[in-house]
Amino acid sequence: MSGPAVPLHGFQRRWFLDRSRFKIGMFARQTGKTFTTTLEIVDDCFEAFTLGQRRRWVILSRGERQAKEAMDEGVKVHAKAYQLAFEENEYEVEGAGDVRYKALEVTLPGGSRITALPANPDTARGFSASVFLDEFAFHHDSRAIWKALFPVISAGHRIRVVSTPNGKGNKFYELMTADDAEAWSRHIVDIHQAVADGLPRNIDELRAGIADEDAWAQEYELQWLDEASSWLPYDLILGVESDMAGDPEGYLGGPCFIGNDIARRNDLWVAWVWEQVGDTFWARDIVTLKNASFSEQEDRLHELMVRYNPVRLVMDQTGMGEKPVEDAQRRYGELRVEGVIMTPVRQLDMATNAKQLFEDKRVRIPAGDPVLRADLHKLKKTVGPTGHPRLVADRDAAGHADRTWAAFMGLAGASEGVIEYGYRPAPKPRKLSGYDEDDDRAMQVGPRFGRRGAW
């Protein structure tokens, strides 16, 4: 094996020289983890060339930009340092549906090939190669990627996994914390270790500059901050679960509020019905649709409006929500239906109201639903480029925290209060076998509700 063709710091050298088959590293930001791993890959291909062999490597990055950086600032740089001529190629890889992904490939002397492309379950299949998962904690659907990927390396190939932490809800966390020391070689390098090993960084200056202790703890000191950054920690979610929530037949005839998150493709359309019982809001119905036509969405919403005769309907008016909101306001009354433009300020306002209700245990949600729990836990608090707090959620096969925002919108509608006079709740219980024009007239000529209650 040839020695490194570029100078390395102590922690980088230890990572580079470790040729274990299964190797995983958690590194602080900007410590050269991608640079060092691509050096190992090129060195492995160079060794194969001297032995008259070939190597096959695949780099899976979080996106096309990161894949290009791994190739341009890693593989190609090292190949030139080793004085290896190489051929470049670019092609597309087909994914699910009509999605296509750009793949970048370098062919080295002797026939070894290195391919870099965005990571997802589709691109993880179809290779027989050693694999480098770059910033794996930030890959969407990391568990699905891992499931699709592992057979790729089963024929004796190697795997390299590196990342900074990104909470506990991903496969990288599971791999780093698993009790299997004999299977995996693990490396952990925080900013203090990196500087001690010669990395030229001013720790005090970096910490003052980032001006966010949570971000510093995760990005530089490698702490698992899932519960600190999640808007609704699991303790809050589990603390308000009830076996009696989520059952439409449990409706008691109290005032109801509906939150409606709108989506046509990819994400979920969700309508969440809350019933107020005393000072507590019970989840009565949670309806989800995916890739449903607007007419189907309108029909499902109308069924809920007839069944529960809600005090207020709060809908996501952002983007494609403009027309559904206009249609609902025309059908049920402009003062009864509120459209919400999901700006960061409005999102934070609704989320703060909902979190207070969760903390006060004034909500009840269905018990034992792992998909719902994950959705409610998905929302994370971050700091935007202007320094203001923002709420974000990863998009995966289960949606984009769509159930969460529907729940929050419904609770926001409830926060505006109900004036008792003039309100006629729906009968208890009411089973629908369809609806007719009388239902529409009831929606229009019945009680109307504004921001301050009924009139």
N, C-alpha and C positions, 0 to 999 in steps of 0.2 A: 504493500500500500504506500502510495506517495504521501509525503508530508504536505501540509496546507500550503497553497501558493500565495496566500495573503496573511498578514499578521492578525492574530486573534488575541482577545483578552482571555483571562484564565477560565471564566465560566463558559465562554464560547469554545475554547479548546476542549474542555471536558465534554461538552455536548458533541462536538465534531468527532472526537476520538471514540465515543461510545457507539459501537456498531451492533448493539443488541437488536434482535429482530423487531421487538415491540418497544418503542421508545416514545415517551411523552414528556413535554416540558411546559411549565408555566413560567413565563417571563414577564418582567415589567415592560411597559411601553417603551418603544424606541431603544431597545437593547440589542438589536441585530439578530433576532431569532429567525426571521425569514432569510436574511443574508447568510447566516451560518448554516442553516439547513440546506439551502440551495448549493452552498459550497460542498457539503457532504455528498449531495446528489451528483454534482459534476465530478468530484473526486472518485466516486464509485464507478462512474462511467469511464473515467480515465484508467482506473485500475483494470476494468474489464478489457479495455483496448490493449493494454500491455500484455494481457493473458490470452488474447485472441478470442474474447467472449463479447457478448452483448448484454446490455442492461436496458430495462424498460421502467420508466418512472412516470407517474401521473401526479400533478400538483392540483389540488382542489382548493380554490380560494373562495372567499365570501361573495365575490362578484367579478365581473369582467375587468374592471379597473385594477383590482388587486391581483388578478391572475396575470395581467400584462406587466404590472410592477414586479412580480416575482420572476417573470421571464426576463424583462429588460434590465432590471437593477440587481438581479441575482444570477440566474443561469448564464446569461450572455456575458456578463462581467467576469464571472469565474472561468468560463470557457476561454476567454481571451487571455486571462491571467495564466492559464495552463497552456497557452499557445495552441489551442485546439481549433481547427477550422470547423465550421458548422454550417448546415443548411437550415433555412427558416421556412416554415410553411404555416398557412392559416386556413382553417376550414370550419364548417358549421357542423354541430352535433344536434340531432333532432331530440326534442323532449316530448312531453305529453301534449296532445293537441297540436296546435300550430306553433308552439314555442320552439325557437332554435337558439342555440348557444354557440358563441365564438370560441374555438379552440386554437391555441397557439402552440406550435411544435418546433423543436430543434432536434436535428439529427446530427450526431457527433461521429468522428472517425471510428470505424469498426461497426457502425450500424446501431449504436445505442441511441435511444430516443427519449426525450423528455417532453411531456405535454402538459400545458397549463390551461385550466378552464374553470368556469364558475361551478360551485358545488351545489348539487341537488340530487335527489334520489335517481333521476334519469341519467345524469352524467356520471354518477358513481358506478353505474353498471357498464358492462361491455368491454372491460379491460382485463387483462391478466398482467399485473404489474405491481411494483412497489409503489406506495402511495405516501404523499405528504399532504396532510390536512393543515392548512395555514389558517390561523385565527379561528379554530374550530368552534370555540364557544359562541361565535357570532354567526354561525351558519344557520340558516332557516331550516327547520325540520331536521335537526342534527341527529335525532334518533333514527329517523327514516333513512338518512344518508348512511349512517353507520350500519344499519341492517342490510342495505343494498351493497355497501362497500366491502364488508369483511370477506365475502367469498372471493373477491378480486385478488386478495393477497394470500389465499389459502394454499397455493402451490409453492410455498417456500419463500414468498416475497416478504419485504420489510414494510413497516408502517412507521411514519413519523407524525406526531401530533403536537402542535404548539399553539399557544394562545395566551392572552391575558384573561383573567376571569370575567365572566359576564353573568353573575348570579348562579343560582343552583338549579335552574330549570332547564338544563341542557345536558347532552351526553358528555361533554368535556368535564363537567363537574363530577359526574358519575365515574368516569375513567380515572380522574385524579385522586378521588377519595376512596376508591375500591380497595378492599383488603386482599390484594393479590400480588404481593411484592415479588414473588417468584416469576410471574408472567411478564410484568412490565418494569422497564427501567425508567425511573421518574427523576426529573430535574426541576428544581424550584429556585428561581433567581429573582429576588426583589431588587428594588433600586439600591438598597444599602449594600447587598452582596455584589451587585454589578459594579458599583463605584469602588468598593474595596478591592475588586479584581482589576481595576484600572480603567473602567469606563469614565471618560471625562465629562462628568455632569456635576452641577452645583445643586445639591439636594435642597438646601434652604431656599434658593432662588426658585426652583421648580415648584416647591410646595406653596410659596407665597404667590407665585404666578397663577397657579391653577385655582386658588381661592375657593376650594370646595373640598371639605374634609372627606366626604363620601367618595368623590371621584379620586382623590389622592389615595385613599385606603385601597380602592379596588385597582386602579390603573398602575400604581407604583409599589404599593405594599402587599398586593395580591391577596386581599381579604375577600371572602365570599360575602357580598353585600346584598344578597337577594332579599332578605327581609327588610333591610334598611331602605332599599330603593323601590321595592314593590309598594304600590299605593295601598293595596289591601293585603297585608300579610296573612298567611294561612291561619294564624291564631284568630284573627278577626273573622275570617270566612267560616271556619269551623264553629266559632262561638255563636253563630246565628242560624245554623242549620236546624231544620225541623222536619220530622217525618210527615207532618201534616201540611207542609208548604208544597206548592207546585201542583196541587190537585184541583182542577176546576170544580169538581163536585164539592169541594170544601168551602165554596163561596157562601158567605153569610149574609149577603145583601147590603153590605156597607159601601161607602163611597170608593170608587175605583179610579185609578190613574194609569194611563198607558204611555210607555216610552217606545218609540219606533225608530230603529236604526235601519237606514235604507241602503240597499246594494242590489245591483243587477247581475254582476258577474264576479267571480272569485270570492269576494267576502260574503257574509251571511246577511240576509234580511231577517231582522228580529223584532218581534213585538212582545214586550214584557208588561204584564198586567199586575199591578199592585192593588190590594184591597186594604183600606184603612180599618183596623179593628182597635178601638180605643186610641192609644197613641203609638201603635205598632203597625207597620206596613208588611202585609203578607204577600209573598209571590203566589198568585193564583194560576196564571197561565204564562208559559214562555214558548212562543211559537217561532220556529226558525225555518227559513226557506233558503235554498241555494240555486242560483241560475233560474229563478222563477220569473215568469213574465210579469210585467207591471199589472196586467189585468188580474193575474192570480194573486199578486200581492194585495191589490185593492179588494178582492173578494175576501181574503183571509182577514184583513183589517176590518172589513165591514161586519163579518161574523162576530168579531170581538166587540165591536162597538154596539151591536144589537144585544149580545149576551150580557155585557156588563154595564152598558149605558154610562160610560166613565164621565167623571167630572171634567177631566182635561186629558187631551191627547197631545203629547209633545213629540215632534218629529224632526229628524235630521234633514235640514233644508239645504245642506251643503251640496254643491255640484248637481248631480242627477236628482236630488231631492226636491228641487224647485217645483216641478210639475205635480208630484204626488202630494205635496203640501197644499198647493193651490186647489187641487181636486178635493182634498179632504176638507179644506176650509169652506169650499162651495157646498159640499154635501152636508157637513155637520155644523157649520157656523164658524165664522172667522174668529170670534172671541173664545171659542171652545177649543180650537186647534191652534197650537203654537208651533211655528217653525223655528228651528234653532240653527244658526250659522255656527259651525263648530270651530270657532277661533280658539287659539290657545287660552285666552283669558276666560272665554265662556266655558271651555272644557274644565279648566281648573276650578271655576266657580261651582259647576255641577258636581265635580268629583269631591270637592271639599264638603259640600252639603251631604253627599252620600256617605262619605267616610265618617262623618260625625254621627250619622244614624247607625252605622255599623258599630262604631265604638260604644254608643249608648245602648246597643242591643235592641234597637227599635225597628229592626227588620227581621224577617224570617224567610229563608230561602230553602229550596229542596235539599234534603240530606243525601249524602253518599253518591253524588254525581261528580265523578272525576273530571269530566269535560267542562262542566260549569265551574268547578273550583279552579281549574287551570285558566279558564277565560277571565275570571274575576282577579286572579293573581297575576295575570299577564301585564297589566298596566304598570309602567315604571315612571318614576319622577326623574327627570334630567334637567340640566341647565342648558338653555339655548345659547346661541352665539352672542345674544345681546345681554346675557346674564340673568334673564328672567326664567323662572321655572316652567317646564313643559312636561306634558304627559305623553308617553309614547308606548307603543306595543308592537312586538314583532308580528309579522303576518306569516301564518303557517296554514296547514291544511284545515285546521279548526277555526280559521277566521282571523280577525284583527281586533280582538277584544270587543266584538260586535254585541255579544250578550251584555257585557259590562256597560257599554254606552247606552243601550236600550234601558237597562235598569236605572242608570243614573238620570236619564232624561225623564223617566216616569217619576222618580223621586223629586226631581226638580219641579215637575208639575204639581206634585203634592205639597211642596214647600210654600206654594202661593196661597194655600188655605182654602177652606170651603165655608161659605155662608149657608147655614142650614135652610133658610126659607127658599122655596122654589125648587129644591132638589128632589128628584124622584129616582131613587136607585132602581136598578133592574130587579125583577122578581127573583126570588131564591127558591130552588135553582131553576135555570131555564135552559132546556135542551133545544138545540136548533136542528131542524130538518131542512133548512133553507130559509130564505127570506123573500119578501115581496115588497110591493110599493108602500104598503102600510109601514114597514120598517123604516123606509127612507123618510116618510112623512114624520114619523116619531122622532127621528134624529134631527129633523129640521125645526119642527114646531114645538118640540119639548124644551126643557130648560137650556138656556145658553149660559156659558160661563166665561167670565173675563179674568183678568189678573187678580181681581180682589174677590172673586167668588161668583155666585149665581146672580142673575138678574132676570 
